[in-house]
Amino acid sequence: MLADKSEELIAMDSTIKAAEERLQRLSGDEQTLQLYEAREEALIEYTSSISAARRAGMKEGVEIGEKKGEEKGERNGRIKAKQEIAKNMLSLGLDIESIEKCTGMSVEEIQKLNK
């Protein structure tokens, strides 16, 4: 029943019929089949290597991003710590020049905290 319907569809469309005839002709040739299988295997290997390279690239990108994020976080943490120390020193009444020497912050940065 299914074979009859397939044959009807093939007979209705000349493009499908031509493709079916070509498939029948090529599938009977052992050398053509070997070439086809070799090509299919090469395509599978190529796709696999592209996928592996993409995964490796994404992993490397994540690692680089995490490292940069950690570095930025550490830098921001050091800045905030200096600011807190400077605020505490200001609240104790220490002069700006002493705070500058202790924290390494600029006079302008310290004055902004004092406002």
DSSP file (Angstrom, degrees, kcal/mol; ACC not computed):
  #  RESIDUE AA STRUCTURE BP1 BP2  ACC     N-H-->O    O-->H-N    N-H-->O    O-->H-N    TCO  KAPPA ALPHA  PHI   PSI    X-CA   Y-CA   Z-CA
    1    1 A M     >        0   0    0      0, 0.0     4,-1.9     0, 0.0     5,-0.1   0.000 360.0 360.0 360.0 -50.8    0.0    0.0    0.0
    2    2 A L  H  >  +     0   0    0      1,-0.2     4,-2.3     2,-0.2     5,-0.2   0.894 360.0  52.2 -64.5 -40.5    2.7    2.5    1.0
    3    3 A A  H  > S+     0   0    0      1,-0.2     4,-2.4     2,-0.2    -1,-0.2   0.883 107.3  53.4 -63.4 -37.9    4.9    1.5   -1.9
    4    4 A D  H  > S+     0   0    0      2,-0.2     4,-2.1     1,-0.2    -1,-0.2   0.913 109.7  47.1 -63.2 -43.0    1.9    2.1   -4.3
    5    5 A K  H  X S+     0   0    0     -4,-1.9     4,-2.5     2,-0.2    -2,-0.2   0.895 111.4  51.6 -66.1 -40.4    1.4    5.6   -2.9
    6    6 A S  H  X S+     0   0    0     -4,-2.3     4,-2.6     1,-0.2    -2,-0.2   0.925 110.3  48.9 -61.5 -44.3    5.2    6.4   -3.2
    7    7 A E  H  X S+     0   0    0     -4,-2.4     4,-2.3     1,-0.2    -1,-0.2   0.889 110.4  51.4 -63.5 -38.4    5.2    5.2   -6.8
    8    8 A E  H  X S+     0   0    0     -4,-2.1     4,-1.6     2,-0.2    -2,-0.2   0.929 111.2  47.1 -62.8 -45.8    2.1    7.4   -7.5
    9    9 A L  H  X S+     0   0    0     -4,-2.5     4,-1.3     1,-0.2    -2,-0.2   0.914 112.5  49.5 -63.1 -43.2    3.8   10.4   -6.0
   10   10 A I  H  < S+     0   0    0     -4,-2.6     7,-0.5     1,-0.2     3,-0.4   0.913 110.5  50.3 -62.1 -42.3    7.0    9.8   -7.9
   11   11 A A  H  < S+     0   0    0     -4,-2.3    -1,-0.2     1,-0.2    -2,-0.2   0.809 107.0  56.1 -66.6 -29.6    5.1    9.4  -11.2
   12   12 A M  H  < S+     0   0    0     -4,-1.6     2,-0.6     1,-0.2    -1,-0.2   0.797 106.6  50.9 -74.6 -29.2    3.2   12.7  -10.6
   13   13 A D     X  -     0   0    0     -4,-1.3     4,-2.3    -3,-0.4    -1,-0.2  -0.941  65.2-159.9-117.9 118.6    6.3   14.8  -10.3
   14   14 A S  H  > S+     0   0    0     -2,-0.6     4,-2.5     1,-0.2     5,-0.2   0.826  93.5  55.2 -66.3 -31.2    9.0   14.6  -13.0
   15   15 A T  H  > S+     0   0    0      2,-0.2     4,-2.3     1,-0.2    -1,-0.2   0.927 110.3  44.7 -66.7 -45.2   11.7   16.1  -10.6
   16   16 A I  H  > S+     0   0    0      2,-0.2     4,-2.6     1,-0.2    -2,-0.2   0.902 113.3  51.9 -64.2 -40.2   11.0   13.4   -8.0
   17   17 A K  H  X S+     0   0    0     -4,-2.3     4,-2.4    -7,-0.5    -2,-0.2   0.917 110.1  47.9 -62.9 -43.4   11.0   10.7  -10.7
   18   18 A A  H  X S+     0   0    0     -4,-2.5     4,-2.3     1,-0.2    -1,-0.2   0.901 112.7  48.9 -64.7 -40.3   14.3   11.9  -12.1
   19   19 A A  H  X S+     0   0    0     -4,-2.3     4,-2.6     2,-0.2    -2,-0.2   0.905 111.0  50.3 -65.7 -41.1   15.8   12.0   -8.6
   20   20 A E  H  X S+     0   0    0     -4,-2.6     4,-2.3     2,-0.2    -2,-0.2   0.913 111.1  48.5 -63.0 -43.7   14.5    8.5   -7.9
   21   21 A E  H  X S+     0   0    0     -4,-2.4     4,-2.3     2,-0.2    -2,-0.2   0.913 112.5  48.5 -63.5 -42.2   15.9    7.1  -11.2
   22   22 A R  H  X S+     0   0    0     -4,-2.3     4,-2.9     2,-0.2     5,-0.2   0.909 110.5  51.5 -64.9 -41.7   19.3    8.7  -10.4
   23   23 A L  H  X S+     0   0    0     -4,-2.6     4,-2.5     1,-0.2    -2,-0.2   0.916 110.5  48.7 -60.9 -43.6   19.3    7.3   -6.9
   24   24 A Q  H  X S+     0   0    0     -4,-2.3     4,-0.7     2,-0.2    -1,-0.2   0.907 113.5  46.9 -62.4 -42.2   18.6    3.8   -8.3
   25   25 A R  H >< S+     0   0    0     -4,-2.3     3,-0.5     1,-0.2     4,-0.3   0.925 116.3  43.3 -66.6 -45.4   21.4    4.1  -10.8
   26   26 A L  H >< S+     0   0    0     -4,-2.9     3,-1.5     1,-0.2     7,-0.2   0.852 106.9  59.3 -71.8 -34.7   24.0    5.5   -8.4
   27   27 A S  H 3< S+     0   0    0     -4,-2.5    -1,-0.2     1,-0.3    -2,-0.2   0.684 100.0  58.8 -70.3 -15.2   23.1    3.1   -5.6
   28   28 A G  T << S+     0   0    0     -4,-0.7     2,-0.7    -3,-0.5    -1,-0.3   0.585  88.3  85.2 -85.9 -10.3   24.0    0.2   -7.9
   29   29 A D    <>  -     0   0    0     -3,-1.5     4,-2.1    -4,-0.3     5,-0.2  -0.838  64.1-159.8 -98.1 114.0   27.6    1.4   -8.4
   30   30 A E  H  > S+     0   0    0     -2,-0.7     4,-2.3     1,-0.2     5,-0.2   0.885  91.2  51.0 -60.5 -42.6   29.9    0.2   -5.6
   31   31 A Q  H  > S+     0   0    0      1,-0.2     4,-2.3     2,-0.2    -1,-0.2   0.903 110.2  49.5 -64.4 -40.6   32.5    2.9   -6.2
   32   32 A T  H  > S+     0   0    0      1,-0.2     4,-2.5     2,-0.2    -1,-0.2   0.897 110.0  51.7 -64.3 -40.5   29.9    5.7   -6.1
   33   33 A L  H  X S+     0   0    0     -4,-2.1     4,-2.7    -7,-0.2    -2,-0.2   0.908 109.4  49.6 -62.8 -42.0   28.6    4.3   -2.8
   34   34 A Q  H  X S+     0   0    0     -4,-2.3     4,-2.5     2,-0.2    -2,-0.2   0.906 111.6  48.6 -63.9 -41.6   32.1    4.2   -1.3
   35   35 A L  H  X S+     0   0    0     -4,-2.3     4,-2.4     2,-0.2    -2,-0.2   0.910 111.9  49.9 -63.4 -41.8   32.6    7.8   -2.4
   36   36 A Y  H  X S+     0   0    0     -4,-2.5     4,-2.6     2,-0.2    -2,-0.2   0.931 112.1  47.0 -62.0 -46.5   29.3    8.8   -0.9
   37   37 A E  H  X S+     0   0    0     -4,-2.7     4,-2.5     1,-0.2    -2,-0.2   0.892 111.7  50.7 -64.4 -40.0   30.0    7.1    2.4
   38   38 A A  H  X S+     0   0    0     -4,-2.5     4,-2.4     2,-0.2    -1,-0.2   0.905 111.5  48.6 -63.6 -41.0   33.5    8.7    2.5
   39   39 A R  H  X S+     0   0    0     -4,-2.4     4,-2.5     2,-0.2    -2,-0.2   0.922 111.2  49.5 -65.0 -43.9   31.9   12.1    1.9
   40   40 A E  H  X S+     0   0    0     -4,-2.6     4,-2.2     2,-0.2    -2,-0.2   0.911 111.6  49.0 -61.0 -42.9   29.3   11.6    4.6
   41   41 A E  H  X S+     0   0    0     -4,-2.5     4,-2.6     1,-0.2    -1,-0.2   0.907 110.7  50.4 -64.0 -41.7   32.0   10.5    7.1
   42   42 A A  H  X S+     0   0    0     -4,-2.4     4,-2.6     1,-0.2    -2,-0.2   0.897 110.2  50.3 -63.6 -40.0   34.1   13.5    6.2
   43   43 A L  H  X S+     0   0    0     -4,-2.5     4,-2.6     2,-0.2    -2,-0.2   0.897 110.7  49.3 -64.3 -40.1   31.1   15.8    6.7
   44   44 A I  H  X S+     0   0    0     -4,-2.2     4,-2.4     2,-0.2    -2,-0.2   0.928 112.7  46.9 -64.8 -45.0   30.3   14.2   10.1
   45   45 A E  H  X S+     0   0    0     -4,-2.6     4,-2.7     2,-0.2    -2,-0.2   0.908 112.9  50.0 -62.6 -42.1   34.0   14.6   11.2
   46   46 A Y  H  X S+     0   0    0     -4,-2.6     4,-2.4     2,-0.2    -2,-0.2   0.939 112.0  46.8 -61.7 -48.1   34.0   18.2   10.0
   47   47 A T  H  X S+     0   0    0     -4,-2.6     4,-2.3     1,-0.2    -1,-0.2   0.896 112.9  50.3 -61.6 -40.5   30.8   19.0   11.9
   48   48 A S  H  X S+     0   0    0     -4,-2.4     4,-2.5     2,-0.2    -1,-0.2   0.915 110.9  47.8 -64.9 -43.4   32.1   17.3   15.0
   49   49 A S  H  X S+     0   0    0     -4,-2.7     4,-2.4     2,-0.2    -2,-0.2   0.874 111.3  51.1 -68.2 -35.4   35.4   19.3   14.9
   50   50 A I  H  X S+     0   0    0     -4,-2.4     4,-2.4     2,-0.2    -1,-0.2   0.922 111.5  48.0 -64.3 -43.7   33.5   22.6   14.3
   51   51 A S  H  X S+     0   0    0     -4,-2.3     4,-2.5     2,-0.2    -2,-0.2   0.910 112.2  48.9 -63.4 -42.1   31.3   21.8   17.3
   52   52 A A  H  X S+     0   0    0     -4,-2.5     4,-2.5     2,-0.2    -1,-0.2   0.907 112.0  48.7 -64.9 -41.1   34.3   20.9   19.5
   53   53 A A  H  X S+     0   0    0     -4,-2.4     4,-2.6     2,-0.2    -2,-0.2   0.897 111.2  50.4 -65.2 -39.6   36.1   24.0   18.5
   54   54 A R  H  X S+     0   0    0     -4,-2.4     4,-2.6     2,-0.2    -2,-0.2   0.925 111.3  47.9 -63.7 -44.8   33.0   26.1   19.2
   55   55 A R  H  X S+     0   0    0     -4,-2.5     4,-2.5     2,-0.2    -2,-0.2   0.916 112.9  48.5 -62.2 -42.9   32.7   24.5   22.7
   56   56 A A  H  X S+     0   0    0     -4,-2.5     4,-2.5     1,-0.2    -2,-0.2   0.907 111.9  49.5 -64.1 -41.3   36.4   25.1   23.4
   57   57 A G  H  X S+     0   0    0     -4,-2.6     4,-2.5     2,-0.2    -2,-0.2   0.902 111.5  48.3 -64.3 -41.3   36.1   28.7   22.3
   58   58 A M  H  X S+     0   0    0     -4,-2.6     4,-2.4     2,-0.2    -2,-0.2   0.913 111.5  50.0 -65.5 -41.8   33.1   29.3   24.5
   59   59 A K  H  X S+     0   0    0     -4,-2.5     4,-2.4     1,-0.2    -2,-0.2   0.929 112.2  47.6 -61.8 -44.9   34.8   27.7   27.5
   60   60 A E  H  X S+     0   0    0     -4,-2.5     4,-2.6     1,-0.2     5,-0.2   0.904 110.8  52.1 -63.0 -41.1   37.9   29.9   26.9
   61   61 A G  H  X S+     0   0    0     -4,-2.5     4,-2.6     2,-0.2    -1,-0.2   0.903 109.9  48.4 -61.7 -41.7   35.7   33.0   26.6
   62   62 A V  H  X S+     0   0    0     -4,-2.4     4,-2.9     2,-0.2    -2,-0.2   0.922 111.6  49.9 -64.0 -44.1   33.9   32.2   29.8
   63   63 A E  H  X S+     0   0    0     -4,-2.4     4,-2.4     2,-0.2    -2,-0.2   0.917 112.5  46.6 -62.5 -42.7   37.2   31.7   31.6
   64   64 A I  H  X S+     0   0    0     -4,-2.6     4,-2.7     2,-0.2     5,-0.2   0.926 113.3  49.7 -64.0 -43.9   38.6   34.9   30.3
   65   65 A G  H  X S+     0   0    0     -4,-2.6     4,-2.4    -5,-0.2    -2,-0.2   0.901 111.0  48.9 -61.5 -42.1   35.4   36.8   31.2
   66   66 A E  H  X S+     0   0    0     -4,-2.9     4,-2.7     2,-0.2    -1,-0.2   0.921 111.7  49.2 -64.1 -42.8   35.5   35.3   34.7
   67   67 A K  H  X S+     0   0    0     -4,-2.4     4,-2.5     2,-0.2    -2,-0.2   0.929 112.9  46.5 -63.5 -44.9   39.1   36.3   35.2
   68   68 A K  H  X S+     0   0    0     -4,-2.7     4,-2.6     1,-0.2    -1,-0.2   0.889 112.3  51.8 -64.1 -37.9   38.5   39.8   34.0
   69   69 A G  H  X S+     0   0    0     -4,-2.4     4,-2.6    -5,-0.2    -2,-0.2   0.908 110.1  48.2 -64.1 -42.0   35.4   40.0   36.2
   70   70 A E  H  X S+     0   0    0     -4,-2.7     4,-2.7     2,-0.2    -2,-0.2   0.926 112.1  49.1 -63.4 -44.1   37.4   38.9   39.3
   71   71 A E  H  X S+     0   0    0     -4,-2.5     4,-2.4     1,-0.2    -2,-0.2   0.916 112.7  47.4 -61.9 -42.8   40.2   41.4   38.5
   72   72 A K  H  X S+     0   0    0     -4,-2.6     4,-2.8     2,-0.2    -1,-0.2   0.904 112.1  50.6 -65.2 -40.5   37.6   44.2   38.1
   73   73 A G  H  X S+     0   0    0     -4,-2.6     4,-2.4     2,-0.2    -2,-0.2   0.906 110.8  48.2 -63.4 -42.1   35.9   43.2   41.3
   74   74 A E  H  X S+     0   0    0     -4,-2.7     4,-2.4     2,-0.2    -2,-0.2   0.919 112.2  49.6 -63.9 -42.9   39.2   43.1   43.2
   75   75 A R  H  X S+     0   0    0     -4,-2.4     4,-2.1     1,-0.2    -2,-0.2   0.934 112.8  46.3 -61.2 -46.9   40.1   46.6   41.8
   76   76 A N  H  X S+     0   0    0     -4,-2.8     4,-2.6     1,-0.2    -1,-0.2   0.880 111.0  53.7 -63.8 -37.4   36.7   48.0   42.8
   77   77 A G  H  X S+     0   0    0     -4,-2.4     4,-2.4    -5,-0.2    -1,-0.2   0.902 108.1  48.9 -63.8 -41.1   37.0   46.4   46.2
   78   78 A R  H  X S+     0   0    0     -4,-2.4     4,-2.4     2,-0.2    -2,-0.2   0.902 111.7  49.8 -64.7 -40.4   40.4   48.0   46.8
   79   79 A I  H  X S+     0   0    0     -4,-2.1     4,-2.3     2,-0.2    -2,-0.2   0.941 112.1  47.1 -62.8 -46.8   39.0   51.4   45.8
   80   80 A K  H  X S+     0   0    0     -4,-2.6     4,-2.5     1,-0.2    -2,-0.2   0.893 110.9  52.3 -63.4 -39.0   36.0   51.0   48.1
   81   81 A A  H  X S+     0   0    0     -4,-2.4     4,-2.5     2,-0.2    -1,-0.2   0.926 109.9  48.6 -62.9 -43.9   38.2   50.0   51.0
   82   82 A K  H  X S+     0   0    0     -4,-2.4     4,-2.8     1,-0.2    -1,-0.2   0.905 111.0  51.1 -61.1 -41.0   40.4   53.0   50.5
   83   83 A Q  H  X S+     0   0    0     -4,-2.3     4,-2.6     2,-0.2    -2,-0.2   0.913 110.1  48.7 -64.0 -42.0   37.4   55.2   50.4
   84   84 A E  H  X S+     0   0    0     -4,-2.5     4,-2.4     2,-0.2    -2,-0.2   0.918 112.4  48.2 -63.8 -43.2   36.1   53.7   53.6
   85   85 A I  H  X S+     0   0    0     -4,-2.5     4,-2.5     1,-0.2    -2,-0.2   0.928 112.1  49.7 -62.2 -44.6   39.4   54.2   55.3
   86   86 A A  H  X S+     0   0    0     -4,-2.8     4,-2.5     1,-0.2    -2,-0.2   0.906 110.2  50.5 -62.3 -41.5   39.6   57.8   54.1
   87   87 A K  H  X S+     0   0    0     -4,-2.6     4,-2.5     2,-0.2    -1,-0.2   0.918 111.2  48.8 -61.6 -43.5   36.0   58.5   55.4
   88   88 A N  H  X S+     0   0    0     -4,-2.4     4,-1.2     1,-0.2    -2,-0.2   0.904 111.5  49.2 -62.9 -41.2   37.0   57.1   58.8
   89   89 A M  H  <>S+     0   0    0     -4,-2.5     5,-2.3     1,-0.2     4,-0.3   0.890 110.8  50.4 -66.0 -38.7   40.1   59.2   58.9
   90   90 A L  H ><5S+     0   0    0     -4,-2.5     3,-1.6     1,-0.2    -2,-0.2   0.912 107.6  53.2 -63.6 -41.2   38.1   62.3   58.0
   91   91 A S  H 3<5S+     0   0    0     -4,-2.5    -1,-0.2     1,-0.3    -2,-0.2   0.773 105.2  55.3 -66.8 -23.1   35.6   61.5   60.7
   92   92 A L  T 3<5S-     0   0    0     -4,-1.2    -1,-0.3    -5,-0.2    -2,-0.2   0.515 120.6-111.8 -84.0  -5.4   38.5   61.3   63.2
   93   93 A G  T < 5 +     0   0    0     -3,-1.6    -3,-0.2    -4,-0.3    -2,-0.1   0.649  60.6 157.6  87.5  15.0   39.5   64.8   62.1
   94   94 A L      < -     0   0    0     -5,-2.3    -1,-0.2     1,-0.1     2,-0.1  -0.419  46.2-104.1 -71.9 150.5   42.8   63.9   60.3
   95   95 A D     >  -     0   0    0      1,-0.1     4,-2.0    -2,-0.1     3,-0.3  -0.373  24.3-115.9 -75.9 155.8   44.0   66.3   57.7
   96   96 A I  H  > S+     0   0    0      1,-0.2     4,-2.7     2,-0.2     5,-0.2   0.842 112.6  57.6 -60.7 -37.8   43.7   65.6   54.0
   97   97 A E  H  > S+     0   0    0      2,-0.2     4,-2.0     1,-0.2    -1,-0.2   0.893 107.7  46.9 -64.0 -39.2   47.4   65.4   53.4
   98   98 A S  H  > S+     0   0    0     -3,-0.3     4,-2.3     2,-0.2    -1,-0.2   0.910 112.7  49.5 -66.9 -41.8   47.8   62.7   55.9
   99   99 A I  H  X S+     0   0    0     -4,-2.0     4,-2.7     1,-0.2     6,-0.4   0.906 108.5  54.0 -62.8 -41.2   44.9   60.8   54.5
  100  100 A E  H  X S+     0   0    0     -4,-2.7     4,-2.2     1,-0.2    -1,-0.2   0.920 110.5  46.4 -58.3 -45.6   46.4   61.2   51.0
  101  101 A K  H  < S+     0   0    0     -4,-2.0    -1,-0.2     1,-0.2    -2,-0.2   0.880 115.9  45.1 -65.8 -39.3   49.7   59.7   52.2
  102  102 A C  H  < S+     0   0    0     -4,-2.3    -2,-0.2     1,-0.1    -1,-0.2   0.871 125.2  28.8 -74.7 -37.5   48.0   56.8   54.0
  103  103 A T  H  < S-     0   0    0     -4,-2.7    -2,-0.2    -5,-0.2    -3,-0.2   0.704  92.2-129.7 -99.6 -21.7   45.5   55.8   51.3
  104  104 A G     <  +     0   0    0     -4,-2.2    -4,-0.1    -5,-0.4    -3,-0.1   0.545  62.4 138.3  79.3   5.8   47.3   56.8   48.1
  105  105 A M        -     0   0    0     -6,-0.4    -1,-0.3    -5,-0.2    -2,-0.1  -0.459  57.5-106.8 -80.3 157.4   44.1   58.7   47.1
  106  106 A S     >  -     0   0    0     -2,-0.1     4,-2.2     1,-0.1     5,-0.2  -0.419  25.3-113.1 -79.8 161.2   44.3   62.1   45.4
  107  107 A V  H  > S+     0   0    0      1,-0.2     4,-2.6     2,-0.2     5,-0.2   0.898 118.8  53.6 -58.3 -41.4   43.4   65.3   47.3
  108  108 A E  H  > S+     0   0    0      1,-0.2     4,-2.0     2,-0.2    -1,-0.2   0.908 107.7  49.4 -62.6 -42.5   40.4   65.7   44.9
  109  109 A E  H  > S+     0   0    0      1,-0.2     4,-1.4     2,-0.2    -1,-0.2   0.908 112.8  47.5 -62.8 -41.6   39.1   62.2   45.6
  110  110 A I  H  X S+     0   0    0     -4,-2.2     4,-1.4     1,-0.2    -2,-0.2   0.904 109.4  53.0 -67.1 -40.9   39.4   62.8   49.4
  111  111 A Q  H  X S+     0   0    0     -4,-2.6     4,-0.5     1,-0.2    -1,-0.2   0.867 105.0  55.4 -63.9 -35.3   37.6   66.1   49.1
  112  112 A K  H >< S+     0   0    0     -4,-2.0     3,-0.8     1,-0.2    -1,-0.2   0.883 107.6  49.6 -62.2 -37.9   34.7   64.5   47.2
  113  113 A L  H 3< S+     0   0    0     -4,-1.4    -1,-0.2     1,-0.2    -2,-0.2   0.795 103.8  60.7 -70.1 -27.5   34.3   62.1   50.1
  114  114 A N  H 3<        0   0    0     -4,-1.4    -1,-0.2     1,-0.2    -2,-0.2   0.611 360.0 360.0 -76.6 -12.3   34.3   65.0   52.6
  115  115 A K    <<        0   0    0     -3,-0.8    -1,-0.2    -4,-0.5    -2,-0.1   0.463 360.0 360.0 -88.5 360.0   31.2   66.5   51.0
